[in-house]
Amino acid sequence: MTRWSAASPPWSRTWPTSWSRGATAPAASASRVTFDAAASAAAAALAAGFSGVPGEICLAVSGGGDSLALLALAADWAAATGHPLSVATVDHRLRAEAAAEAAAVAARCAALDLPHATLAWDGGPGAGNLSQAARDARRALLSGHAAARGAAAVALAHTADDQAETFLMRLARGSGVGGLAGMAARSEVGGVLWLRPLLGIRRDTLRDVLRARGWGWAEDPSNLDARFDRVKARRALDTLAPLGLDVPRLVATASRMAEARDALDHAGQALAAAALSWSAEGEACLRPAPLRAAPRSVRLQLLADLLTAVSGRRHPPRRAALERAAEAMLGAEAPAGSLHGCLWRRRGEGLVLRREPRACPPPVPARRDQLWDGRWRVRCSAPVPEGLSLAALGPAGLAVTGRPPGGVAAETLHATPAIWHNDSLIAAPACGYPADGRAAAWSAEWTIEDARRRRVLTCR
Ligand SMILES: Nc1ncnc2c1ncn2[C@@H]1O[C@H](COP(=O)(O)OP(=O)(O)OP(=O)(O)O)[C@@H](O)[C@H]1O
């Protein structure tokens, strides 16, 4: 990328004064060379991260420095390649300045001739763990928006610094290799392809890219709030640097962990083929003998993947809890237990793992095509009338449908999706209700959306 050539020093432009931190730009020629190399590396990383994506890429841009740099680099790449881009900003409505930040991103996009949408979240006040709820809502809004536009992927602007902070936070939580592998450059969750093309690029480089263009950016005050683990991790990195434990070292370690995780996955695949079968309702049946015979790390990886898939959650259980549950499952004492929104129970010689009904989500409005509880794809082949909701079948629903033939446990059926109108059951597609075809428009398919887990677990 030659945009920042020495003939036209980009840092000679003026910085906006109101809406940026405005740190000093590199001045000496050695820094210019360093900057050119770093900026070219960022542009090359973005091009590699976006390569082969078959359609529009929707950029998630908050107005912060990282994601504005993503916008800047992606706009250059799109201008050179003609690849379609769009941009979305989520206004969580949690800070007064957020609307102005979204408007500033919109203005930037208008100047670049890129479509932009502001997606508002109204669920803030009252949400339990507010930052987790805001993150989940952001992902849901972004994936819904991308699906509505028919976009092929959503791009996030996580950096090498984010990856290193994530590594430290997971280390502190006692994560295994799966967690220590950090964030993936590509992942498929909830039917959406998520891209993180800047995971190898330093935050400071991205700030320099913006300074070079004279673009300001917004600072989210929560990035300085020491109550957040991420901020603590950022500060800890400063303390650890003299030990040689810096961002590049942690990122390199995370990528070695990703290789180890892939090797475990591979072994887990062989173990799954020997030990695992599924019912159509998403009940996992395990044969303990091959589990016992497998190396502990492979066994734990398979159990972590299973618990993640059956619970529909994005993250596996904590390592310590997983180890305790694995011991209990393979020991003789406890006949049953629960972990990570799942129930396990001994059945004959085997073990059954199923979703815990009370961990299923509260009712949501029924739509024509939606992922429910992270594990069921629920569709309707006809327009959905107003006022219908999607919620777990539960005991009340099962009392209406009765147990379908096949011997599936009532508890498993309780955690399947059902369509309701107030308290009246309209359809329970996983139970084939109603049998006379009145609600045949509804279908439900048990699904493992995450590409990595799909590889490990789809051996039926
Ligand atoms: N409000 C938002 N609207 C759209 N995308 C967002 C929003 N908040 C975060 N993102 C996306 O998620 C990524 C990671 O979020 P995180 O909260 O860690 O952001 P960050 O490190 O503060 O980055 P940025 O400086 O771009 O906000 C961002 O880089 C951005 O791509």
The ligand as a Gaussian input file, in Angstrom:
#p B3LYP/6-31G(d) Opt

LIG

0 1
 N      -21.491000       0.160000      19.394000
 C      -20.935000      -0.586000      18.449000
 N      -21.414000      -0.565000      17.192000
 C      -20.861000      -1.328000      16.219000
 N      -19.811000      -2.128000      16.430000
 C      -19.293000      -2.187000      17.650000
 C      -19.813000      -1.413000      18.728000
 N      -19.072000      -1.666000      19.827000
 C      -18.139000      -2.552000      19.464000
 N      -18.262000      -2.873000      18.156000
 C      -17.429000      -3.800000      17.366000
 O      -16.921000      -4.801000      18.225000
 C      -15.494000      -4.704000      18.288000
 C      -15.003000      -5.038000      19.660000
 O      -15.723000      -4.321000      20.627000
 P      -15.025000      -3.648000      21.854000
 O      -16.051000      -3.150000      22.769000
 O      -13.988000      -4.583000      22.344000
 O      -14.455000      -2.407000      21.082000
 P      -13.193000      -1.513000      21.276000
 O      -11.963000      -2.318000      21.561000
 O      -13.556000      -0.405000      22.207000
 O      -13.111000      -1.027000      19.727000
 P      -13.545000       0.353000      19.148000
 O      -12.409000       1.240000      19.567000
 O      -13.670000       0.256000      17.691000
 O      -14.891000       0.633000      19.783000
 C      -15.203000      -3.276000      17.860000
 O      -13.900000      -3.151000      17.384000
 C      -16.239000      -3.058000      16.796000
 O      -15.879000      -3.659000      15.561000

